[in-house]
Amino acid sequence: MTMTLISAADLATHLGAADVRVFDVRHDLTNHAAGREAYAAGHIPGARYLDHETELAAARTGKNGRHPLPDRGQFGALMAAHGVTPETLVVAYDASGGMYAAHLWWMLRWLGHDRVAVLDGGWQAWQAAGLPTSTEAAAPVQAGAPVTPAAPLVGSVDAQAVLDN
């Protein structure tokens, strides 16, 4: 079941279900603390915060870009630690037009997880709909086995092979 978007109203009907995980990925490239501060000030009830700089990116080496992809196995373990299983519907939201939520959507698809959606309109749509917010941290969940990465969606390109042709 591949999904792309879910409405605030539809998400509201799924909140609290055992097979749903909501992730707040609000972020600001100029103030890395802003997302965590926004989460603490209010978020969708039950949502878990994921830090774009430290959890959704690998360590920067100075040669691997601003937000290098983490190891797929480590990312799978992070998702499992949040209780994500192959049956879990994952919903991501941000307050930046969907840029960060779409990044998490793509990363989960890259991992091979297809039950993932972006909240249509993000945090602003949730608020505009007058839906409840919370400042409570998400309840602990039982971690599952690390999510085993599926085959990559695309093949790798060997730079040397390209240069040799």
Steps between C-alpha positions, in 0.01 A plus 500: 500500500702793376366834616620850441268733689256468788258774605490640851147364543605150391806504725285611795290184464815283517668664801570260781479188282771247579604477135550877447807710574497875446832682469551871545796600284473878525839654434674827420832493317609824669398398852538128562330524839180650352335167414551353845377827657191499277430139597528587871261794454235280337463210261250246376406274793720191506745639245868419542769751413780409260796735468591571138863574585581212732251220434409536133854568379836332544793682653651756267860444397548816297487288183155345516262796480281691741259217589658172389282193505542282807586133470181317399543245779544771763197687366300175514608455863389857580157433352473171690591681823192715441288188455480510120433160344413413139132533596534846656349801327756778540385860461750786482429871534692825514426872478708570188269410215575131535871512416620317813198270518558401137862427588391252768241356257776445243739351756239247611426409137880468447500259794220302336213610726195586292240587767607862532325830433559872538240706684340712227558862602720402793483653845311801365219281362472317832465830685262650242272199543479577873630156591654434843862561578718378784819586683527148643781279375387195306440193712779242495449215258646155481784501251476247227772315321706732282320570177686302237572716197340370183686498171593856398245678282775576248836350425828659593728663250871432520675830433811330367296292256338817368838671463642196320230517229 
